[in-house]
């Protein structure tokens, strides 16, 4: 069975964001395993580069399978291209994916180099809480594309 792990810095504070992620988790549960792991942010007393380094290391420590770093410097994929990426990895024997969402300073270079893929959702900056909802929706969309379901139009 395919498994998607979302590993993110911080927790969802707003109930409506948590409810939205829960809805996509419920939808995904019919097709694969889906989990969210929340990692404690680095102390604000550290410099931004130290925060980024500590948080990236904590995210990587929790990752397994095919590691996908989500970063504005990554490759921009359409929904269909994300679905194809997942399908191609599954066809080559990969069944687990870990999607890394960095903190407010992003991911460090070590995390980007360690990842199997670096993906961008575009040039815009999104709130981290909203981004988690967007990722869950895109994973659900990718699954429905790969299964030929009518959700994706």
Backbone as a ProteinNet text record, in pm:
[ID]
protein_1_A
[PRIMARY]
XXXXXXXXXXXXXXXXXXXXXXXXXXXXXXXXXXXXXXXXXXXXXXXXXXXXXXXXXXXXXXXXXXXXXXXXXXXXXXXXXXXXXXXXXXXXXXXXXXXXXXXXXXXXXXXXXXXXXXXXXXXXXXXXXXXXXXXXXXXXXXXXXXXXXXXXX
[TERTIARY]
83.6	0	88.2	49	122.6	101.1	205.6	198.2	253.8	178.6	221.7	243.3	363.7	395.6	416.1	344.7	369.5	441.8	560.9	643	665	610.9	608.3	654.4	713.2	751.2	625.9	606.8	495	366.1	266.1	136.9	31.5	-77.8	-189.3	-264.4	-268.4	-330.5	-478.5	-510.6	-648.8	-728.5	-845.3	-928.6	-969.9	-998.9	-1045.4	-936.3	-809.4	-701.9	-689.6	-695.8	-688.1	-805.4	-923.8	-1041.1	-1023.2	-965.5	-944	-843.4	-733.9	-636.4	-701.8	-782.2	-851.9	-945.8	-1012.1	-1101.8	-1023.8	-910.6	-831.4	-767.6	-731.9	-679.4	-785.4	-909.8	-1020.2	-1039	-1035.7	-1050.5	-935.1	-814.4	-696.8	-697.7	-760.5	-756.6	-816.6	-899.7	-955.8	-853.8	-743.6	-646.2	-506.3	-472.5	-335.7	-333.7	-219.8	-199.8	-152.2	-197.4	-161.4	-135.9	-22.6	6.4	68.2	50.5	112.9	195.2	321.7	410.6	448.6	421	454.6	582.6	677.8	808.4	816.2	867.5	881.2	971.2	929.9	1017.6	1143.1	1249.4	1371.5	1345.6	1419.2	1399.3	1426	1342.9	1362.4	1490	1552.6	1678.5	1792.9	1775.7	1878.1	1865.7	1975	1971.6	1884.3	1835.5	1755	1826.1	1955.5	2026.2	2038.1	2057	2062.1	1925.2	1819.7	1683.8	1657.9	1693.1	1672.1	1749.6	1872.4	1956.3	1899	1861.6	1807.3	1674.5	1587.9	1457.5	1470.8	1558.6	1580.3	1632.3	1724.8	1778.2	1667.7	1581.4	1471.4	1372.3	1344.1	1253.1	1312.8	1440	1506.1	1511.2	1527	1533.7	1402.1	1292.5	1160.4	1120.3	1194.7	1156.8	1198.6	1118.6	1152.8	1092.9	1141.6	1094	1151	1073.4	1111.5	1087.1	1194.1	1184.6	1165.8	1057.5	1024.7	1029.2	1126.2	1137.8	1051.2	970.8	884.4	949.3	988.7	1069.8	1047.5	1044.6	1024.4	1130.3	1247.2	1354.7	1342.8	1241.2	1225	1160.8	1137.3	1074.7	924.3	869.5	725.2	658.6	561.4	489.3	341.8	279.5	134.1	79.4	-49.5	-111.7	-87	-96.1	-72.5	72.5	165	306.4	337.2	273.1	290.5	236.1	120.1	61.4	155.2	213.9	306.1	432.2	484.9	601.7	573	458.7	421.2	403.4	334.3	311.4	442.4	532.2	661.7	742.7	743.4	816.6	755.1	623.1	556.1	589.3	594.1	626.4	768.3	856.3	994.8	1013.2	903.2	911.1	898.6	885	869.2	723.9	702.6	565.6	542.9	650.3	638.6	702.1	633	678.2	673	776.9	778.8	793	695.4	693.8	733.1	841.5	896.8	851.4	793	752.6	835.4	923.4	1010.7	938	1011	956.2	956.3	944.7	932.3	1056.4	1170.1	1292.5	1320	1233.6	1248.5	1341.4	1389.3	1478.8	1621.4	1718.5	1857.4	1906.1	2024.6	2080.9	2101.9	2137.7	2159	2030.4	1918	1789	1754	1781.5	1751.1	1837.1	1964.1	2053	2015	1967.9	1932.7	1801.7	1717.2	1586.2	1599.9	1508.1	1501.8	1445.3	1365.7	1308.5	1282.6	1292.6	1258.9	1149.4	1034.6	916.1	870	828.2	775.7	628.3	550.9	410.7	397.3	508.5	505.8	587.6	590.7	673.9	610.8	482.9	416.9	456.1	445.2	467.5	331.2	320.4	194.6	213.4	109.2	117.8	138.5	220.1	251.6	127.7	33.7	-87.3	-170.1	-185.1	-260	-186.3	-55.2	22.9	0.6	-13.5	-37.3	-169.9	-270.9	-399.8	-381	-307.6	-284.4	-212	-113.6	-40.6	-133.2	-211.7	-303.6	-400.4	-450.7	-542.3	-471.8	-350.4	-278	-242.4	-214.5	-189	-316.1	-429.6	-555.9	-583.5	-560.4	-581.7	-491	-364.8	-270.6	-319.4	-367.2	-417.9	-537.7	-628.7	-747.2	-710.9	-611.7	-564.4	-509.7	-424.4	-362.4	-462.6	-572.8	-675.1	-787.2	-774.5	-873.6	-1008.3	-1009.8	-1134.1	-1170.9	-1297.5	-1341.1	-1312.8	-1251.7	-1226.9	-1149.9	-1046.1	-962.3	-1026.8	-1045.9	-1107.5	-1013.3
-118.4	0	124.9	221.5	347	427.5	501.8	583.7	722.5	824.4	963.2	1014.4	1065.7	1130	1278.4	1362.3	1505.9	1538	1593.4	1625.8	1776.9	1844.9	1991.1	2051.3	2169.1	2245.8	2313.6	2301.7	2368.4	2288.5	2342.8	2274.5	2365.2	2302.9	2381.1	2443.1	2574.5	2643.9	2672.7	2693.3	2727.8	2601.4	2590.6	2471.6	2447.3	2552.4	2533.6	2474.8	2505.6	2442.6	2295.4	2268.3	2129.6	2047.7	2106.9	2037.5	2006.2	2098.9	2077.4	1964.3	1963.5	1854.7	1722.3	1722.6	1600.3	1549.2	1639.5	1598.8	1528.3	1584.6	1518.8	1390.6	1386	1261.7	1152.6	1188.4	1092.7	1043.8	1135.1	1097.2	1007.5	1042.3	963.2	824.5	809.7	681.3	566.6	597	493.1	444	517.4	488.1	457.9	512.6	498.6	536.3	515.2	563.5	708.5	789.5	930.9	971.6	1036.2	1082.9	1221.6	1292.4	1423.9	1416.9	1453.3	1462.3	1608.3	1661.6	1800.1	1804.3	1883	1895.5	2033.3	2034.9	2159.4	2258.4	2384.6	2486	2506.5	2550.2	2583.8	2708.4	2722.4	2839.8	2970.3	3071.7	3199.7	3271.8	3224.4	3286.1	3254.4	3150.2	3115.4	3207.5	3220.8	3301.6	3231.1	3304.1	3239.3	3120.8	3131	3019.4	2901.1	2928.8	2820.3	2753.9	2834.2	2779.1	2687.8	2737.6	2660.8	2529.4	2534.1	2414	2313.2	2359.8	2270.6	2210.1	2291.5	2242	2144.4	2173.4	2083.3	1948.1	1949.6	1823.8	1744.5	1812.9	1745	1684.7	1755.9	1703.8	1580	1588.3	1474.3	1352.4	1373.9	1262.1	1184.5	1249.2	1184.6	1127.2	1160.1	1121.4	978.8	915.5	782.9	768.2	669.3	648.9	754.6	791.1	895.2	1030.2	1106.6	1234.7	1347.4	1422.6	1534.4	1662	1747.1	1875.9	1976.3	2049.4	2151	2286.3	2348.3	2469.3	2551.6	2682.2	2772	2760	2704.2	2687.8	2557.4	2478.5	2347.5	2355.1	2238.5	2226.1	2245.4	2327.9	2350.5	2237.8	2175.9	2065.5	2099.3	2055.7	2061.8	1946.7	1945.8	1835	1703.1	1705.3	1584.2	1538.3	1633.1	1597.4	1540.1	1593.1	1535.9	1393.5	1373.1	1238.3	1143.3	1188.7	1104.5	1074	1173.4	1152.2	1040.7	1049.1	948.1	812.5	809.1	682.5	620.2	702.4	650.7	593.9	663.3	613.6	481.7	474.6	350.2	235.7	265.5	162.9	110.6	194.1	150.9	89.5	67.1	-2	84.6	214.5	304.1	299.8	283.2	282.9	387.9	454.5	553.6	685	794.3	928.6	1015.7	1096.1	1193.5	1331.9	1418.2	1555.1	1648.8	1723.4	1810.8	1955.2	2011.9	2152.9	2222.4	2310.8	2381.5	2487.8	2549.6	2657.8	2789.4	2898.1	3030	3069.8	3007.4	3038.3	2935.6	2837.4	2737.9	2624.2	2554.5	2439.4	2480.4	2418.3	2450.1	2368.2	2403.1	2336.8	2187.9	2148.4	2006.5	1927.3	1981.9	1914.1	1904.7	2010.1	2008.5	1905.2	1894.1	1794	1651.6	1634.4	1500.4	1449.6	1539.7	1501.1	1430.7	1340.7	1273.4	1366.8	1463.7	1562.9	1690.1	1803.5	1933	1991.6	2017	2060	2195.7	2280	2412	2418.2	2489.8	2514.9	2651.5	2709.7	2836.8	2942.8	3059.8	3168.9	3243.9	3224.3	3295.1	3235.1	3316	3268.9	3240.3	3122.3	3082.6	3067.8	3094.8	3066.7	2916.3	2880.2	2739.2	2655.3	2712.1	2636.4	2610.2	2711.1	2693.6	2597.6	2606.4	2520	2372.1	2340.3	2201.1	2151.2	2237.8	2203.3	2184.3	2276	2267.5	2137.7	2099.6	1975.4	1854.7	1849.7	1736.9	1726.5	1840.3	1838.7	1789.5	1835	1792.9	1644.2	1591.5	1447.6	1369.2	1417.8	1352.5	1361.6	1477.7	1495.9	1400.7	1387.9	1299.2	1154.5	1112.6	975.1	954.6	1053.1	1036.7	1040.5	1119	1119.7	981.7	928	799	684.5	699.8	595.3	620.1	726.6	754.7	798.9	856.7	901.3	1041.3	1078	1205	1331.3	1320.7	1438.9	1546.5	1506.1	1602.7	1634.5	1760.9	1800.1	1885.2
0	0	0	-80	-89	39.4	78.5	199.2	171.3	212.2	204.2	346.2	372.6	499.8	472.8	543.2	538.5	668.6	655.2	772.7	769.4	869.4	865.9	996.8	985.4	1103.4	1159.1	1288.6	1354.9	1347.9	1412.6	1413.2	1352.3	1309.9	1257.5	1374.5	1378.3	1490.2	1463.8	1338.6	1303.4	1276	1339.5	1326.7	1181.6	1106.7	969.3	880.2	906.1	830	870.1	999.7	1047.2	993.1	990	935.6	787.6	713.6	569.9	546.4	621.4	607.8	646.5	751.4	793.7	684.6	616.1	507.6	396.5	356.7	251.4	302.1	429.2	488	480.6	509.9	502.6	358.6	264.2	123.1	77.8	119.7	81.5	142.7	258.7	329.6	248.7	151.7	65	-37.7	-53.5	-158.6	-107.1	9.4	60.8	208.5	270.7	408	400.2	493.1	494.7	638.9	663.2	798.7	793.7	902.7	920.2	1048.3	1037.3	1153.3	1170.6	1288.2	1316.8	1400.1	1353.7	1417.9	1484.1	1603.5	1681	1607.1	1597	1536.3	1622	1557.5	1630.1	1715.1	1824.9	1911.5	1835.3	1857.7	1788.1	1830.4	1938.3	1981.8	1886.2	1804.7	1705.2	1584.3	1510.5	1388.8	1284.8	1184	1079.6	1013.5	987.2	924.1	1019.4	1149.7	1248.2	1262.8	1258.3	1264.5	1145	1027.7	904.4	908.6	955	963.7	1063	1181.1	1284.7	1240.4	1182.9	1138.9	1022.9	929.2	815.9	863.1	958.1	1012.1	1082	1156	1225.9	1125.7	1018.5	915.4	849.5	810.4	744	834.8	964.4	1058.9	1063.7	1032.1	1034.6	898.8	793.5	657.3	625.2	541.3	490.1	350.6	277.8	141.8	48.6	-50	-146.2	-80	-60	9.5	-92.1	-73.7	-162	-78.4	-107.1	-39.6	-114	-41.1	-101.2	-78.2	-188	-180.1	-306.2	-290.7	-404.9	-512	-477.6	-576.7	-653.7	-621.9	-685.4	-822.2	-876.8	-1008.5	-995.3	-1079.9	-1080.3	-1158	-1095.6	-1157.9	-1166.7	-1275.5	-1282.1	-1198.1	-1177	-1103.7	-1176	-1307.7	-1386.1	-1374.5	-1371.2	-1358.3	-1219.7	-1116.6	-982.8	-980.1	-1040	-1046.7	-1119.8	-1230	-1307	-1226.9	-1155.3	-1070.3	-969.5	-903.5	-804.6	-871.2	-984	-1054.5	-1101	-1153.2	-1199.6	-1083.9	-970.2	-853.5	-805.7	-803.3	-761	-857	-985.7	-1085.3	-1067.8	-1009.6	-986.8	-847.5	-776.6	-648.3	-524.8	-540.5	-425.4	-379.6	-250.3	-199.4	-90.4	-48.4	57.9	14.5	44.3	9.4	133.6	154.6	263.5	203.2	231.1	179.5	292.5	272.7	376.7	357.9	462.6	462.2	569.7	526.9	619.3	699.6	789.6	871.1	795.4	868.6	804.8	726	753.7	679.5	569.4	556	449.3	488.7	386.3	403.2	369.2	435.8	404.7	284.8	237	118.1	140.7	261.6	291.8	268.9	313.4	295.4	147.4	73.3	-70.1	-142.6	-103.1	-165.6	-125.6	-1.9	46.4	-12.6	-58.6	-111.7	-246.7	-272.5	-402.6	-509.3	-467.3	-558.8	-479.9	-549	-490.4	-578	-518.1	-592.1	-541.1	-634.7	-602.3	-641.4	-561.7	-595.7	-663	-705.8	-777	-706.5	-767.6	-717.7	-601.1	-578.4	-468.6	-334.3	-229.8	-94.2	-31.6	31.9	93.9	244.2	322.7	465.6	485.8	583.2	604.3	633.1	707.8	739.9	614.2	530.7	406.4	313.1	311.2	222.9	255.1	381.5	419.8	361.2	360.3	298.3	147.9	85.9	-58.6	-95.4	-16.4	-43.5	-30.9	76.4	95.5	-22.4	-67.3	-182.2	-307.9	-331.7	-451.7	-447.6	-329.9	-318.2	-348.6	-298.1	-331	-480.8	-538.5	-682.8	-761.8	-720.9	-791.2	-787.5	-672.1	-658.9	-751.2	-754	-838.7	-987.1	-1023.6	-1162.7	-1197.7	-1110.8	-1137.9	-1140.1	-1068.8	-1066.4	-1167.2	-1246.2	-1349.3	-1295.5	-1177	-1116.5	-1169.2	-1162.3	-1222.4	-1140.5	-1021.1	-937.3	-1014.4	-1085.7	-1157.9	-1292.9	-1317.4	-1445.4	-1523.6
[MASK]
+++++++++++++++++++++++++++++++++++++++++++++++++++++++++++++++++++++++++++++++++++++++++++++++++++++++++++++++++++++++++++++++++++++++++++++++++++++++++

